[in-house]
Amino acid sequence: MSNAASNYLEDKLLDHTLRNTAFTQPSALYVALFYGTAAGVLTNLEAGTLSDEITLGNYARQTVAFSASSSGATSNSGTVTFPVATANYDGAVTCVAVMDASTSGNVLFYGELTTSKTVTTGDTFQIATGNLQISLT
């Protein structure tokens, strides 16, 4: 997955680092799933727009933890498992985002999946340990 920081996070990090403006670390991080043409979804996520987030099939954002960073990169330290789908998702999952809240909230990092995934009734979407990679390089 290629990734980027959202405009929101870029501004917070720059202000915190260069202007001594407080930035409170989120109490938990969540993975959100998105559907639609990747280019359009990525543009929306950069701006913090969540209109393409999955809503059907018992979907809910899931908590995620990350390993210590090394050389400007990190990855998820455990498997992220979404609930079993009770109906087909809105469309194939094309993008993911790391969020600062279980609903609404702010996009922190986002990216396009290497391969989109169609989730139908009975499926479980998972992100294996180490597969959600975040890099500032």
CORLINBEL-V137278 format. One record per backbone hydrogen bond with DSSP energy under -1.0 kcal/mol. NH is the residue of the N-H (numbers start at 1). CO is the residue of the C=O. E is the energy in kcal/mol with one decimal. If there is no record, write none. Layout:
BEGIN
nh	co	e
NH	CO	E
NH	CO	E
END
This chain:
BEGIN
nh	co	e
4	110	-2.1
6	108	-2.6
7	46	-2.0
10	6	-2.7
11	7	-2.4
12	8	-2.2
13	9	-2.9
14	10	-2.4
15	11	-2.6
16	12	-2.4
17	13	-2.6
18	14	-3.0
19	15	-1.6
21	15	-1.8
30	99	-2.0
31	62	-3.2
32	97	-2.7
34	95	-2.6
35	52	-2.4
41	37	-2.4
42	38	-3.1
43	39	-1.8
44	40	-2.1
45	41	-2.7
46	42	-2.3
47	43	-1.3
49	44	-3.2
53	50	-1.8
54	33	-2.2
62	31	-1.6
64	29	-2.0
67	75	-2.6
70	73	-2.5
73	70	-1.1
74	134	-2.6
76	132	-1.1
77	65	-2.2
80	127	-2.5
82	125	-2.7
85	123	-3.1
86	57	-1.0
89	119	-2.5
93	117	-3.2
94	34	-2.5
95	34	-1.7
96	111	-2.4
97	32	-2.0
98	109	-2.9
99	30	-3.3
100	106	-1.5
108	98	-3.1
109	98	-1.1
110	4	-2.3
111	96	-2.3
113	94	-2.8
117	93	-2.0
122	85	-3.3
123	120	-2.7
127	80	-2.4
130	76	-1.8
131	128	-2.4
133	131	-1.1
134	74	-2.7
136	72	-3.0
END
